[in-house]
Each structure stands twice: as structure tokens, then as C-alpha cells.
Amino acid sequence: MRVKCLFFAASRDVTGVQEKELTYADGTKTDALIANLIEQFPGLGPIFQSAVLAVNQEYIDPESPIELKDGDEIAVIPPISGG
């Protein structure tokens, strides 16, 4: 299955891209996606400790991974800081 991952703020700075299309096996859950993204972009590790993840514009609970579906759009939204 193919999913699109959108990166905002610090996550975009780390990855160097605004979006990335990824291919996973059917049944892949959000926790596996996060682990894979950290493997590809180690700088995302600290960001995911406080980032919010949204699947198809719905925030998800990081403690309750959900199964992804073909065509899903995942947004990595780091906390906003600054003044």
C-alpha cells in the first residue's frame, strides 16, 4: 500500500522535504511507520517524542497505533515554539 507523509516545521527541516510517498505492507500500523521514518531520518527521533500525528486530518493517540490504509495521508506536526 502507498501512503503520503507530510512534514511540517522542524520535521520538514530534518527531512528536507515537505512530503514523501511511502510504500508499506498491508496491515502496517502507525507505530511501524514512525519507527521506519526514524530509521530513514534519525533526527526525527527527538521530534516524535512531542510531535502530534494525524491520519487523514484526524489526530491519533500515539499510545494506540492504528492500521494504515492505501492512500492515507499522515501529517507529522511538531510542537510550535517561538515568540
ABEGO torsion letter per residue (X at the ends): XBBBBBBBEAAAAAAGBABBBBBBBBGBBAAAAAAAAAAABAAAAAAAAABBBBBGGBBBBAABBBBBBBGBBBBBBBBBBEX
